[in-house]
Amino acid sequence: MKNLKISIVLASGILLSACASQTGWTPTVDSYNDPNAYRINQDMAECRQLAASASGGTAKEAAIGAGVGGLVGAAGGAVVGAFTGNPGAGAAIGAAAGGFGGAAKQGFTAEEKYKNAYNNCMSGRGHRVVR
């Protein structure tokens, strides 16, 4: 049970850090010779909203990854635990490891989708995005 509590704390930390990283990132836009330079701030605000919708949200995706990873990890851990004589402990350890890994993977994937969508939106509006 202690391992399960630790995994919940770690997963919560991932979810919170994933939210913070997505909302703080903005693309670098080169405004030199940009005929639409006067629209950069407005376009960034609109593209930020579009990118958040397109990515599904880092926190939401990390939560889904934690749930799926936890279920898969618990099943695998229970099997390994059954061989050692303690399937309950194996399931708890597997759930913690799977939940942590699943949350991290989904969070990073959503973050990449967010950045790509943001960059594509700004480029589509005629701005030069430095990659």
Summary of the structure (lengths in Angstrom):
residues: 131
radius of gyration: 20.0
end to end distance: 45.3
largest distance: 70.0
contacts: 431
relative contact order: 0.22
helix: 82%
strand: 5%
